[in-house]
Amino acid sequence: AQLFGAAADEPTLMKQNMAVISNEEATLENREIAFDNFEMLIENMDNANNIKNLQLWEPLTKQLNSEHDSLVKLTCSVIGTAVQNNPESQEAFLNLPKENMEILIELSKSSKIEEIKLKSLYALSNIIRHNEKGYKIFNESNGWIILAPILNSSDSSDKLKLRCLSLISALLSTGITDEKKNYLQKDYVVKSMLTLLHSETHIGCVDKVLNILNQLVSNKYEFNKDEIDLISKAVI
């Protein structure tokens, strides 16, 4: 088609790549290549919004349940890229069954593959950022419980903690309500963040924690005694 000047347009390429991704008889390598091609295409916002128009959200999110870890990771990455700074695609994703958000939360919580955790946190952050409906579904899906364990675990890499802090920032991007303040303390989110304020912590994580603290102070968050003690130790 290219030789005769009839190269496929981008929506057609999106459908063709999704056909390969969904084809369980295709080799895993070819499905991964198709995923990479699809993600490059939807970095363009118009193409990202075309996921809905082409009815590709359902076959895409179906891959969250793939038996292949690489396809699960790539699915999370594509979701995150499609909805990033894109209210229309955020809305399209949030109109899908709630179980898709629940799967992303479960992957962030329980996956043994760090790359899957990183990409699922990336997707969650971009779905929720500046989106009240996204926050509501995250909250209804008991998402708050994934945060403190990641920040507290000695097995969590700096990259993973940074992604987790980005998710916290996204959760606060629609304002800090009394409900959110309650979760921040009840689930030890603020306390867990504050334990990162020491010289051995990755500088990117420290910077992110300080930015979140600034958000909290600006919104008149009332720190409890344990949190104040941790702040005092960090200052000293």
Secondary structure, 3 states (H helix, E strand, C coil): CCCCCCCCCHHHHHHHHHHHHHCCCCCHHHHHHHHHHHHHHHCCHHHHHHHHHCCCHHHHHHHHHCCCHHHHHHHHHHHHHHHCCCHHHHHHHHCCCCHHHHHHHHHHHHCCCHHHHHHHHHHHHHHHCCCHHHHHHHHHCCHHHHHHHHHHCCCCCHHHHHHHHHHHHHHHCCCCCHHHHHHHHHCCHHHHHHCCCCCCCCHHHHHHHHHHHHHHHHCCCCCCHHHHHHHHHHHC
